[in-house]
Amino acid sequence: MMKKLSTLALVLAVAAVAFASAPREEKAASPAAVGSLVADFKLPDASGKEHSLASLKGKKGTVLIFVATKCPVSNAYNARMEKLAQDYRARGVNVVGINSNYSEPAAEIKQHASENGLSFTILKDAGNQVADRLGAQVTPEAFVLDAAGKLVYRGRIDNSRNGDSVSSNDLRDALEAVLAGKAVEKAEVRAFGCSIKRAS
């Protein structure tokens, strides 16, 4: 009887050790926090050409804006996003659009950009991997990286869908701080818009 018990105890002990050393399922990584470095990634544009974040970075900074073709809020910002891209391109900051909506195919994104005069590169984030990595929730939502690739701002472009009612240019303020070598005063401002339609 004692022998059986000691054998059982030994089997249980071995099982416990095996269970303890078994690899656990990794939890989903937390979204990038302000102050953290954003790792390089690769996504195709609306024509299918693959780009790395490194290849699209501006010398002095990069703006990633999550956009949509059907969202009325994102569409209300088309002209402002294009103006932003033009204003800061010459100053060493590149604007890059990212579409993470599973319901908006590349051909639609390409047509939408053409019809709305969007000259900046728009990437297709199929499977919303980059949206998940950054914690993007809505369109439009902006993320500013400094020259070193550190996330220094996340949030809205400004405070009003109606361009005539804007009283706080949060994204431009963040970019001016980056270009002046200063800390961004309001590094996180809640974005508003349409929820990103993530793949199930």
GROMACS elastic network, one bead per residue, 0.5 to 0.9 nm:
[ bonds ]
;  ai    aj funct       b0    kb
    1     4     6  0.51315   500
    1     5     6  0.62747   500
    1     6     6  0.86911   500
    2     5     6  0.50535   500
    2     6     6  0.61195   500
    2     7     6  0.85244   500
    3     6     6  0.51747   500
    3     7     6  0.61166   500
    3     8     6  0.85529   500
    4     7     6  0.50918   500
    4     8     6  0.61021   500
    4     9     6  0.85522   500
    5     8     6  0.50215   500
    5     9     6  0.60749   500
    5    10     6  0.85472   500
    6    10     6  0.61134   500
    6    11     6  0.86373   500
    7    10     6  0.50494   500
    7    11     6  0.62286   500
    7    12     6  0.86394   500
    8    11     6  0.50776   500
    8    12     6  0.61513   500
    8    13     6  0.85321   500
    9    12     6  0.51148   500
    9    13     6  0.60728   500
    9    14     6  0.86450   500
   10    13     6  0.50434   500
   10    14     6  0.62008   500
   10    15     6  0.85802   500
   11    14     6  0.52161   500
   11    15     6  0.61588   500
   11    16     6  0.86229   500
   12    15     6  0.50363   500
   12    16     6  0.61006   500
   12    17     6  0.86709   500
   13    16     6  0.50867   500
   13    17     6  0.62901   500
   13    18     6  0.86427   500
   14    17     6  0.51739   500
   14    18     6  0.61635   500
   14    19     6  0.85969   500
   15    18     6  0.50489   500
   15    19     6  0.60778   500
   15    20     6  0.85567   500
   16    19     6  0.51006   500
   16    20     6  0.61067   500
   16    21     6  0.86562   500
   17    20     6  0.50992   500
   17    21     6  0.62279   500
   17    22     6  0.85857   500
   18    21     6  0.52895   500
   18    22     6  0.60722   500
   19    22     6  0.51685   500
   19    23     6  0.86106   500
   20    23     6  0.83163   500
   21    24     6  0.86748   500
   23    26     6  0.86694   500
   24    27     6  0.89168   500
   26    29     6  0.82723   500
   27    30     6  0.86690   500
   28    31     6  0.89780   500
   29    32     6  0.86084   500
   29   132     6  0.87442   500
   29   133     6  0.73330   500
   30    33     6  0.82150   500
   30   132     6  0.86279   500
   30   133     6  0.73452   500
   30   134     6  0.84852   500
   30   135     6  0.79298   500
   31   131     6  0.88556   500
   31   132     6  0.66634   500
   31   133     6  0.51246   500
   31   136     6  0.83825   500
   32    35     6  0.85153   500
   32    36     6  0.64303   500
   32    37     6  0.79058   500
   32    38     6  0.70365   500
   32   133     6  0.63069   500
   32   134     6  0.50037   500
   32   135     6  0.68402   500
   32   151     6  0.78000   500
   33    36     6  0.55782   500
   33    37     6  0.85815   500
   33   134     6  0.79818   500
   33   135     6  0.89182   500
   33   151     6  0.72253   500
   33   152     6  0.89023   500
   34    37     6  0.85348   500
   34   150     6  0.77602   500
   34   151     6  0.50983   500
   34   152     6  0.54435   500
   34   153     6  0.65033   500
   34   154     6  0.74087   500
   34   187     6  0.71880   500
   34   188     6  0.78168   500
   35   150     6  0.59057   500
   35   151     6  0.53340   500
   35   152     6  0.58268   500
   35   153     6  0.86570   500
   36   149     6  0.84912   500
   36   150     6  0.54609   500
   36   151     6  0.56955   500
   36   152     6  0.81778   500
   37   145     6  0.83220   500
   37   148     6  0.78242   500
   37   149     6  0.56014   500
   37   151     6  0.60914   500
   38    41     6  0.89040   500
   38   133     6  0.89058   500
   38   134     6  0.82625   500
   38   145     6  0.77972   500
   38   149     6  0.58789   500
   38   150     6  0.60352   500
   38   151     6  0.65247   500
   39    53     6  0.84441   500
   39   149     6  0.78401   500
   40    52     6  0.66477   500
   40    53     6  0.54035   500
   40    54     6  0.61734   500
   40   149     6  0.88296   500
   41    51     6  0.83058   500
   41    52     6  0.54679   500
   41    53     6  0.55700   500
   41    54     6  0.79009   500
   41   130     6  0.78851   500
   42    50     6  0.64836   500
   42    51     6  0.54378   500
   42    53     6  0.63505   500
   42    54     6  0.88178   500
   43    48     6  0.87797   500
   43    49     6  0.82147   500
   43    50     6  0.53906   500
   43    51     6  0.55861   500
   43    52     6  0.65356   500
   43    53     6  0.82300   500
   43   123     6  0.60139   500
   43   124     6  0.63341   500
   43   125     6  0.63533   500
   43   126     6  0.84425   500
   43   130     6  0.88938   500
   44    47     6  0.74407   500
   44    48     6  0.50234   500
   44    49     6  0.50111   500
   44    51     6  0.58930   500
   44    52     6  0.86332   500
   44   122     6  0.86413   500
   44   123     6  0.55831   500
   44   124     6  0.57824   500
   44   125     6  0.77388   500
   45    48     6  0.52334   500
   45    49     6  0.54045   500
   45    50     6  0.61975   500
   45    51     6  0.71393   500
   45    98     6  0.88069   500
   45   106     6  0.77211   500
   45   110     6  0.85874   500
   45   121     6  0.69245   500
   45   122     6  0.57127   500
   45   124     6  0.56986   500
   45   125     6  0.89326   500
   46    49     6  0.75018   500
   46   105     6  0.83637   500
   46   107     6  0.64603   500
   46   108     6  0.83212   500
   46   109     6  0.61189   500
   46   110     6  0.52387   500
   46   111     6  0.89577   500
   46   121     6  0.85020   500
   46   122     6  0.66239   500
   46   123     6  0.62617   500
   46   124     6  0.63447   500
   47    50     6  0.88646   500
   47   106     6  0.70646   500
   47   107     6  0.75974   500
   47   110     6  0.71086   500
   48   106     6  0.78439   500
   48   123     6  0.89429   500
   48   124     6  0.85926   500
   50   123     6  0.85076   500
   51    54     6  0.82612   500
   51    55     6  0.65234   500
   51    56     6  0.72573   500
   51   123     6  0.80895   500
   52    55     6  0.52412   500
   52    56     6  0.66906   500
   52    57     6  0.88749   500
   53    56     6  0.52426   500
   53    57     6  0.61296   500
   54    57     6  0.53579   500
   54    58     6  0.88327   500
   54   149     6  0.88845   500
   55    58     6  0.86956   500
   56    62     6  0.79781   500
   56    94     6  0.70528   500
   56    95     6  0.85069   500
   56    96     6  0.74831   500
   56   121     6  0.84849   500
   57    60     6  0.82831   500
   57    61     6  0.66451   500
   57    62     6  0.54169   500
   57    63     6  0.85459   500
   57    93     6  0.75939   500
   57    94     6  0.61259   500
   57    95     6  0.84476   500
   57    96     6  0.86245   500
   57   145     6  0.87562   500
   57   147     6  0.80169   500
   57   149     6  0.83316   500
   58    62     6  0.53650   500
   58    63     6  0.87339   500
   58    89     6  0.78277   500
   58    91     6  0.89014   500
   58    92     6  0.52738   500
   58    95     6  0.81971   500
   58   146     6  0.88226   500
   58   147     6  0.71786   500
   59    62     6  0.81662   500
   59    91     6  0.87324   500
   59    92     6  0.51126   500
   59    93     6  0.65118   500
   59    94     6  0.81922   500
   59   146     6  0.88656   500
   59   147     6  0.59696   500
   60    91     6  0.76630   500
   60    93     6  0.54903   500
   60    94     6  0.84580   500
   60   145     6  0.89235   500
   60   146     6  0.63868   500
   60   148     6  0.83439   500
   60   178     6  0.78630   500
   60   179     6  0.68575   500
   61    92     6  0.66940   500
   61    94     6  0.66501   500
   61    95     6  0.89070   500
   61   144     6  0.72236   500
   61   145     6  0.55591   500
   61   148     6  0.78552   500
   61   149     6  0.75139   500
   61   175     6  0.80611   500
   61   178     6  0.75278   500
   61   179     6  0.80367   500
   62    92     6  0.85433   500
   62    93     6  0.53186   500
   62    95     6  0.59377   500
   62    96     6  0.74554   500
   62   143     6  0.82259   500
   62   144     6  0.58180   500
   62   145     6  0.51047   500
   62   146     6  0.65045   500
   62   147     6  0.74470   500
   62   149     6  0.79110   500
   63    85     6  0.87974   500
   63    93     6  0.73089   500
   63    94     6  0.61854   500
   63    96     6  0.60486   500
   63    97     6  0.82659   500
   63   142     6  0.66599   500
   63   143     6  0.56719   500
   63   145     6  0.63383   500
   63   146     6  0.88423   500
   63   175     6  0.87156   500
   64    94     6  0.85963   500
   64    95     6  0.61197   500
   64    97     6  0.58111   500
   64    98     6  0.68931   500
   64   141     6  0.82047   500
   64   142     6  0.56378   500
   64   143     6  0.50724   500
   64   144     6  0.64215   500
   64   145     6  0.80481   500
   65    81     6  0.85897   500
   65    95     6  0.74090   500
   65    96     6  0.62662   500
   65    98     6  0.60375   500
   65    99     6  0.86019   500
   65   139     6  0.79840   500
   65   140     6  0.63535   500
   65   141     6  0.54921   500
   65   143     6  0.63624   500
   65   144     6  0.87084   500
   65   157     6  0.88770   500
   66    74     6  0.86873   500
   66    96     6  0.86440   500
   66    97     6  0.57923   500
   66    99     6  0.57657   500
   66   100     6  0.72472   500
   66   131     6  0.79397   500
   66   136     6  0.73947   500
   66   137     6  0.87697   500
   66   138     6  0.73185   500
   66   139     6  0.54330   500
   66   140     6  0.52827   500
   66   141     6  0.52546   500
   66   142     6  0.64940   500
   66   143     6  0.85839   500
   66   196     6  0.85552   500
   67    71     6  0.82419   500
   67    74     6  0.59785   500
   67    75     6  0.83271   500
   67    97     6  0.61939   500
   67    98     6  0.59032   500
   67    99     6  0.52750   500
   67   100     6  0.78364   500
   67   101     6  0.87012   500
   67   122     6  0.84528   500
   67   138     6  0.82716   500
   67   139     6  0.50132   500
   67   140     6  0.51047   500
   67   141     6  0.73952   500
   67   196     6  0.88502   500
   68    71     6  0.56328   500
   68    72     6  0.86504   500
   68    73     6  0.89214   500
   68    74     6  0.60296   500
   68    75     6  0.74226   500
   68    98     6  0.83160   500
   68    99     6  0.58437   500
   68   100     6  0.79254   500
   68   101     6  0.70670   500
   68   104     6  0.76760   500
   68   109     6  0.79274   500
   68   139     6  0.62099   500
   68   140     6  0.74523   500
   68   194     6  0.85747   500
   68   196     6  0.83031   500
   69    72     6  0.83468   500
   69    74     6  0.76013   500
   69    75     6  0.70183   500
   69    99     6  0.83557   500
   69   104     6  0.69986   500
   69   108     6  0.74096   500
   69   109     6  0.63346   500
   69   112     6  0.61853   500
   69   113     6  0.84005   500
   70    73     6  0.88716   500
   70    74     6  0.79438   500
   70    75     6  0.73815   500
   70   104     6  0.80885   500
   71    74     6  0.53351   500
   71    75     6  0.61428   500
   71    76     6  0.86388   500
   71   139     6  0.72251   500
   71   140     6  0.87324   500
   71   193     6  0.76829   500
   71   194     6  0.59613   500
   71   195     6  0.88325   500
   72    76     6  0.60537   500
   72    77     6  0.88140   500
   72   193     6  0.81918   500
   72   194     6  0.79050   500
   73    76     6  0.50781   500
   73    77     6  0.67839   500
   73   139     6  0.72081   500
   73   140     6  0.71458   500
   73   161     6  0.63598   500
   73   192     6  0.82181   500
   73   193     6  0.53884   500
   73   194     6  0.67861   500
   74    77     6  0.53178   500
   74    78     6  0.67199   500
   74   139     6  0.55077   500
   74   141     6  0.88079   500
   74   161     6  0.85889   500
   74   193     6  0.68086   500
   74   194     6  0.76512   500
   75    78     6  0.51747   500
   75    79     6  0.83711   500
   75   116     6  0.87811   500
   75   140     6  0.86389   500
   76    79     6  0.75659   500
   76    80     6  0.82443   500
   76   161     6  0.62436   500
   76   162     6  0.73325   500
   76   163     6  0.81360   500
   77    80     6  0.51253   500
   77    81     6  0.59151   500
   77    82     6  0.85265   500
   77   140     6  0.77305   500
   77   157     6  0.85226   500
   77   161     6  0.71172   500
   77   162     6  0.86460   500
   77   163     6  0.80612   500
   78    81     6  0.52257   500
   78    82     6  0.62407   500
   78    83     6  0.86424   500
   78   116     6  0.68919   500
   78   117     6  0.82742   500
   78   118     6  0.72426   500
   79    82     6  0.51644   500
   79    83     6  0.61120   500
   79    84     6  0.85426   500
   79   116     6  0.77968   500
   79   117     6  0.80402   500
   79   118     6  0.79778   500
   80    83     6  0.50498   500
   80    84     6  0.60574   500
   80    85     6  0.85868   500
   80   157     6  0.88728   500
   80   163     6  0.81195   500
   81    84     6  0.50397   500
   81    85     6  0.61981   500
   81    86     6  0.87004   500
   81    95     6  0.83625   500
   81   118     6  0.80403   500
   81   157     6  0.84712   500
   82    85     6  0.50541   500
   82    86     6  0.62623   500
   82    87     6  0.85874   500
   82    95     6  0.87316   500
   82   117     6  0.75627   500
   82   118     6  0.57140   500
   82   119     6  0.68930   500
   82   120     6  0.72715   500
   83    86     6  0.51282   500
   83    87     6  0.59772   500
   83    88     6  0.85817   500
   84    87     6  0.51189   500
   84    88     6  0.61449   500
   84    89     6  0.82885   500
   84    95     6  0.78009   500
   84   172     6  0.79487   500
   85    88     6  0.55792   500
   85    89     6  0.58050   500
   85    93     6  0.79942   500
   85    94     6  0.66433   500
   85    95     6  0.52927   500
   85    96     6  0.84215   500
   85   119     6  0.81425   500
   85   120     6  0.67301   500
   86    89     6  0.53740   500
   86    90     6  0.72479   500
   86    94     6  0.88962   500
   86    95     6  0.87179   500
   86   119     6  0.86493   500
   86   120     6  0.86411   500
   87    90     6  0.66653   500
   87    91     6  0.75270   500
   87    93     6  0.89544   500
   88    92     6  0.64703   500
   88    93     6  0.52422   500
   88    94     6  0.69113   500
   88    95     6  0.80960   500
   88   175     6  0.85355   500
   89    92     6  0.54223   500
   89    93     6  0.51023   500
   89    94     6  0.54386   500
   89    95     6  0.75799   500
   90    93     6  0.73602   500
   90    94     6  0.88527   500
   91    94     6  0.88229   500
   91   179     6  0.82674   500
   92   179     6  0.87570   500
   93   146     6  0.89246   500
   93   147     6  0.87288   500
   93   175     6  0.83451   500
   93   179     6  0.87463   500
   94   120     6  0.81674   500
   95   120     6  0.62822   500
   95   121     6  0.76001   500
   96   120     6  0.60376   500
   96   121     6  0.53622   500
   96   122     6  0.59385   500
   96   123     6  0.75379   500
   97   120     6  0.70078   500
   97   121     6  0.60514   500
   97   123     6  0.60574   500
   97   124     6  0.87104   500
   98   121     6  0.84254   500
   98   122     6  0.53603   500
   98   124     6  0.59787   500
   98   125     6  0.64861   500
   98   130     6  0.86237   500
   98   131     6  0.84242   500
   99   102     6  0.85752   500
   99   104     6  0.78769   500
   99   106     6  0.89247   500
   99   109     6  0.78859   500
   99   122     6  0.69887   500
   99   123     6  0.61510   500
   99   124     6  0.50966   500
   99   125     6  0.57823   500
   99   126     6  0.81743   500
   99   128     6  0.84422   500
   99   131     6  0.88370   500
   99   139     6  0.87347   500
   99   196     6  0.86980   500
  100   103     6  0.88048   500
  100   104     6  0.81885   500
  100   123     6  0.85589   500
  100   124     6  0.62839   500
  100   126     6  0.60790   500
  100   127     6  0.72167   500
  100   129     6  0.82014   500
  100   130     6  0.79872   500
  100   131     6  0.65562   500
  100   196     6  0.66243   500
  100   197     6  0.71599   500
  100   198     6  0.68947   500
  100   199     6  0.86687   500
  101   104     6  0.55910   500
  101   105     6  0.82133   500
  101   124     6  0.84866   500
  101   125     6  0.77085   500
  101   126     6  0.75536   500
  101   127     6  0.84349   500
  101   128     6  0.73259   500
  101   196     6  0.56986   500
  101   198     6  0.58311   500
  101   199     6  0.75392   500
  102   105     6  0.71390   500
  102   125     6  0.84046   500
  102   126     6  0.64158   500
  102   127     6  0.70277   500
  102   128     6  0.77875   500
  102   196     6  0.86377   500
  102   197     6  0.59954   500
  102   198     6  0.59184   500
  102   199     6  0.54552   500
  102   200     6  0.89415   500
  103   197     6  0.69190   500
  103   198     6  0.85266   500
  103   199     6  0.84371   500
  104   107     6  0.83388   500
  104   108     6  0.63012   500
  104   109     6  0.68187   500
  104   197     6  0.89925   500
  105   108     6  0.54428   500
  105   109     6  0.64342   500
  105   110     6  0.88663   500
  105   124     6  0.81296   500
  105   126     6  0.89047   500
  106   110     6  0.61562   500
  106   111     6  0.86424   500
  106   123     6  0.87278   500
  106   124     6  0.66251   500
  107   110     6  0.51465   500
  107   111     6  0.62475   500
  107   112     6  0.85556   500
  108   111     6  0.51564   500
  108   112     6  0.59933   500
  108   113     6  0.85741   500
  109   112     6  0.50708   500
  109   113     6  0.61497   500
  109   114     6  0.86218   500
  109   122     6  0.79097   500
  109   123     6  0.89811   500
  109   124     6  0.82789   500
  110   113     6  0.52764   500
  110   114     6  0.63076   500
  110   115     6  0.87205   500
  110   122     6  0.83033   500
  111   114     6  0.51282   500
  111   115     6  0.61099   500
  111   116     6  0.85643   500
  112   115     6  0.51733   500
  112   116     6  0.60862   500
  112   117     6  0.84552   500
  112   118     6  0.82995   500
  113   116     6  0.52558   500
  113   117     6  0.58981   500
  113   119     6  0.73470   500
  113   120     6  0.87620   500
  113   122     6  0.81640   500
  114   117     6  0.52999   500
  114   118     6  0.63837   500
  114   119     6  0.80249   500
  115   118     6  0.79575   500
  118   121     6  0.81862   500
  118   122     6  0.87227   500
  119   122     6  0.87577   500
  124   128     6  0.87431   500
  125   128     6  0.51642   500
  125   129     6  0.65962   500
  125   130     6  0.65150   500
  125   131     6  0.75379   500
  126   129     6  0.72868   500
  126   130     6  0.89549   500
  126   198     6  0.88878   500
  126   199     6  0.79014   500
  127   130     6  0.84885   500
  127   131     6  0.88709   500
  127   198     6  0.70265   500
  127   199     6  0.55477   500
  127   200     6  0.84356   500
  128   131     6  0.50865   500
  128   132     6  0.60638   500
  128   133     6  0.85603   500
  128   196     6  0.87234   500
  128   197     6  0.87250   500
  128   198     6  0.60888   500
  128   199     6  0.68639   500
  129   132     6  0.51324   500
  129   133     6  0.61277   500
  129   134     6  0.87254   500
  130   134     6  0.61558   500
  130   135     6  0.82104   500
  130   136     6  0.83327   500
  131   134     6  0.53377   500
  131   135     6  0.56972   500
  131   137     6  0.74798   500
  131   196     6  0.84871   500
  131   198     6  0.88409   500
  132   136     6  0.64664   500
  132   137     6  0.84712   500
  133   136     6  0.79711   500
  134   143     6  0.82907   500
  136   139     6  0.83674   500
  136   141     6  0.67571   500
  136   142     6  0.84148   500
  136   143     6  0.87302   500
  136   154     6  0.88679   500
  136   155     6  0.88131   500
  136   196     6  0.78148   500
  137   140     6  0.89865   500
  137   141     6  0.75224   500
  137   191     6  0.82841   500
  137   192     6  0.88648   500
  137   193     6  0.88405   500
  137   194     6  0.83070   500
  137   195     6  0.57715   500
  137   196     6  0.56739   500
  138   141     6  0.58650   500
  138   191     6  0.69849   500
  138   192     6  0.64373   500
  138   193     6  0.53866   500
  138   194     6  0.51451   500
  138   196     6  0.51163   500
  138   197     6  0.88446   500
  139   142     6  0.86696   500
  139   191     6  0.81530   500
  139   192     6  0.73082   500
  139   193     6  0.51831   500
  139   194     6  0.53524   500
  139   195     6  0.65032   500
  139   196     6  0.65049   500
  140   155     6  0.87701   500
  140   156     6  0.71579   500
  140   157     6  0.75600   500
  140   191     6  0.74030   500
  140   192     6  0.72534   500
  140   193     6  0.60857   500
  140   194     6  0.76640   500
  141   154     6  0.74409   500
  141   155     6  0.55240   500
  141   156     6  0.54598   500
  141   157     6  0.69819   500
  141   190     6  0.87978   500
  141   191     6  0.57155   500
  141   192     6  0.74843   500
  141   193     6  0.79708   500
  142   153     6  0.77712   500
  142   154     6  0.56233   500
  142   155     6  0.53538   500
  142   156     6  0.60606   500
  142   157     6  0.64227   500
  142   171     6  0.74682   500
  142   191     6  0.80108   500
  143   151     6  0.69761   500
  143   152     6  0.77136   500
  143   153     6  0.56286   500
  143   155     6  0.67027   500
  143   156     6  0.88833   500
  143   171     6  0.87043   500
  144   149     6  0.87679   500
  144   150     6  0.81702   500
  144   151     6  0.58139   500
  144   152     6  0.57133   500
  144   154     6  0.64512   500
  144   171     6  0.80922   500
  144   174     6  0.77526   500
  144   175     6  0.75752   500
  145   148     6  0.74741   500
  145   149     6  0.50237   500
  145   150     6  0.50891   500
  145   152     6  0.58023   500
  145   153     6  0.73147   500
  145   178     6  0.88747   500
  146   149     6  0.52344   500
  146   150     6  0.54075   500
  146   151     6  0.66552   500
  146   152     6  0.66282   500
  146   175     6  0.87932   500
  146   178     6  0.65179   500
  146   179     6  0.87077   500
  147   150     6  0.74517   500
  147   178     6  0.85781   500
  149   152     6  0.89651   500
  151   154     6  0.76791   500
  152   174     6  0.79410   500
  152   178     6  0.82796   500
  152   183     6  0.80298   500
  152   184     6  0.67159   500
  152   187     6  0.60797   500
  152   188     6  0.85351   500
  153   171     6  0.78141   500
  153   174     6  0.66363   500
  153   175     6  0.88091   500
  153   184     6  0.71093   500
  153   186     6  0.75675   500
  153   188     6  0.57824   500
  153   189     6  0.81869   500
  154   171     6  0.84426   500
  154   187     6  0.63543   500
  154   188     6  0.50767   500
  154   189     6  0.65860   500
  154   190     6  0.79557   500
  154   191     6  0.81656   500
  155   158     6  0.88237   500
  155   170     6  0.82636   500
  155   171     6  0.78685   500
  155   187     6  0.81347   500
  155   188     6  0.56989   500
  155   190     6  0.50814   500
  155   192     6  0.82791   500
  156   159     6  0.70781   500
  156   169     6  0.89181   500
  156   170     6  0.69049   500
  156   171     6  0.68869   500
  156   188     6  0.85752   500
  156   189     6  0.60924   500
  156   190     6  0.60848   500
  156   192     6  0.65867   500
  156   193     6  0.89921   500
  157   160     6  0.86911   500
  157   168     6  0.89354   500
  157   169     6  0.66876   500
  157   170     6  0.59253   500
  157   172     6  0.76623   500
  157   191     6  0.76354   500
  158   161     6  0.80430   500
  158   163     6  0.89862   500
  158   166     6  0.66419   500
  158   167     6  0.77695   500
  158   168     6  0.55833   500
  158   170     6  0.51776   500
  158   171     6  0.64762   500
  158   172     6  0.82974   500
  158   191     6  0.87002   500
  159   162     6  0.88214   500
  159   165     6  0.81857   500
  159   166     6  0.58120   500
  159   167     6  0.66832   500
  159   168     6  0.55928   500
  159   169     6  0.69860   500
  159   170     6  0.75992   500
  159   191     6  0.87845   500
  159   192     6  0.88824   500
  160   163     6  0.64533   500
  160   164     6  0.82465   500
  160   165     6  0.60151   500
  160   166     6  0.52124   500
  160   167     6  0.78430   500
  160   168     6  0.83126   500
  161   164     6  0.88056   500
  161   165     6  0.79394   500
  161   166     6  0.79638   500
  161   192     6  0.89603   500
  161   193     6  0.87449   500
  162   165     6  0.55198   500
  162   166     6  0.69584   500
  163   166     6  0.56047   500
  164   167     6  0.88611   500
  166   169     6  0.71454   500
  168   171     6  0.88957   500
  168   173     6  0.85687   500
  169   172     6  0.55016   500
  169   173     6  0.60232   500
  169   174     6  0.86617   500
  170   173     6  0.50959   500
  170   174     6  0.62169   500
  170   175     6  0.87552   500
  170   186     6  0.75865   500
  170   187     6  0.89680   500
  170   189     6  0.77186   500
  171   174     6  0.51043   500
  171   175     6  0.63195   500
  171   176     6  0.87080   500
  172   175     6  0.50201   500
  172   176     6  0.61182   500
  172   177     6  0.85985   500
  173   176     6  0.51470   500
  173   177     6  0.62888   500
  173   178     6  0.87361   500
  173   184     6  0.77720   500
  173   185     6  0.85296   500
  173   186     6  0.86497   500
  174   177     6  0.51739   500
  174   178     6  0.63207   500
  174   179     6  0.87671   500
  174   183     6  0.83982   500
  174   184     6  0.53453   500
  174   185     6  0.75116   500
  174   186     6  0.75109   500
  174   187     6  0.74204   500
  175   178     6  0.50069   500
  175   179     6  0.61471   500
  175   180     6  0.85111   500
  175   184     6  0.81616   500
  176   179     6  0.51370   500
  176   180     6  0.61062   500
  176   181     6  0.86006   500
  176   182     6  0.84874   500
  176   184     6  0.86294   500
  177   180     6  0.50638   500
  177   181     6  0.61555   500
  177   183     6  0.61585   500
  177   184     6  0.55749   500
  177   185     6  0.80820   500
  178   181     6  0.50941   500
  178   182     6  0.57984   500
  178   183     6  0.69128   500
  178   184     6  0.69653   500
  179   182     6  0.75932   500
  180   183     6  0.88301   500
  182   185     6  0.86972   500
  183   187     6  0.85384   500
  184   187     6  0.55032   500
  185   188     6  0.89828   500
  186   189     6  0.67210   500
  188   191     6  0.89275   500
  192   195     6  0.86677   500
  194   197     6  0.86500   500
  195   198     6  0.86923   500
